Amino acid sequence: MTGPVHYTAVLDARLFDPLERLPRIVQSVAALSPGETLLLVTGQRPERLPGYLRQELGDRVSWEPVAEGPPVWRVCLRRR
């Protein structure tokens, strides 16, 4: 992927308790304005996250892998 050089925000999900991660991610993406991006950093493959975000936010967010670990995965989430 040739993602943006500058992200609107960065969220390192590894820093949060597992029970806090999903709500924090959804809240962070929902706070973006259309066209803004969030670089999500995780310590494990986010296999179910795209489906969860689609369920919570519909088609208002796109998903583009930036780096696939291990040990770190990075995903660009863009608000549509």
C-alpha positions in Angstrom: 0.0 0.0 0.0 1.1 3.5 -0.7 -0.6 5.1 2.2 -0.5 8.7 3.3 2.7 10.0 4.7 0.7 11.9 7.3 -2.1 10.3 9.4 -4.7 12.4 11.1 -4.3 10.2 14.3 -2.4 7.2 15.5 -3.9 4.7 17.9 -1.7 2.0 19.5 -4.2 -0.6 20.7 -1.4 -2.5 22.4 -1.5 0.1 25.2 -5.1 -0.6 26.2 -6.6 -3.4 28.3 -8.3 -6.0 26.0 -11.7 -5.0 27.2 -11.1 -1.3 26.2 -9.6 -1.9 22.8 -12.7 -2.3 20.6 -14.6 0.6 22.1 -11.5 2.8 21.8 -11.0 1.9 18.2 -14.6 2.5 17.2 -14.7 5.8 19.1 -11.5 6.9 17.5 -12.7 6.1 14.0 -16.1 7.6 14.6 -14.4 10.9 15.7 -12.7 11.2 12.3 -14.1 13.6 9.7 -14.5 12.3 6.2 -11.2 12.0 4.5 -9.2 11.8 7.7 -7.1 8.7 8.5 -6.2 6.7 11.6 -3.1 4.5 11.8 -4.1 1.6 14.0 -1.2 -0.4 15.6 -1.9 -3.8 17.0 0.2 -6.6 18.5 -1.9 -9.3 16.9 -3.5 -9.9 13.5 -6.8 -8.0 13.5 -8.7 -10.7 11.7 -12.2 -9.9 13.0 -11.8 -6.2 13.3 -12.8 -5.3 9.7 -16.2 -7.1 10.2 -16.7 -5.5 13.6 -16.1 -2.0 12.2 -18.4 -2.6 9.3 -21.1 -3.7 11.8 -20.6 -0.6 13.9 -19.9 2.0 11.3 -21.2 0.6 8.1 -19.4 1.7 4.9 -18.1 4.9 6.6 -14.6 3.5 7.0 -12.1 1.8 4.6 -9.4 -0.7 5.7 -5.9 -0.8 4.2 -3.1 -2.9 5.7 0.1 -1.0 6.0 2.3 -3.6 7.7 1.6 -7.2 8.6 3.6 -8.6 11.6 4.5 -10.3 13.6 5.2 -8.7 16.0 3.3 -5.6 14.9 0.4 -5.0 12.5 -0.5 -1.6 11.2 -3.7 -0.6 9.4 -4.8 2.6 7.8 -8.5 3.3 8.6 -9.9 6.1 6.4 -13.2 7.8 7.2 -15.4 8.1 4.1 
